[in-house]
Amino acid sequence: QVQLVESGGGDVQPGGSLRLSCAASGSLFSARALSWYRQAPGKEREHVASWFAVDNTDYAEPVKGRFTISRDIAKNTVYLQMDSLKPEDTAVYYCNARWDRYNEIWGQGTQVTVSA
């Protein structure tokens, strides 16, 4: 079974940037959706961004214009470029790959902390 491993998290000051990576152990070519979610302390996991096989993207309102999702088919990797980071972006970020309503996998998460 394909596994996902996130990396790129860390500590950053407000206004800074980070690039998260999600590397798959197998092919993501046939996945219908590749997404990033996040979970802040005491809050539920929330959607951040998705890339769809129909070649469009979707972003949560709080990150529109600041975050960009992309994928590299050859490397089986999904990225999340995060710019103009705010303290409220602090969370554990999770990668998700979905093939259909019954088949999806999650990564283990990577911590992002935005503070002065």
Helices and strands as residue ranges (DSSP letters): E 4-7, E 10-12, E 18-24, E 33-39, E 46-52, E 56-59, G 61-63, E 67-72, E 77-82, G 87-89, E 91-100, E 103-106, E 110-114
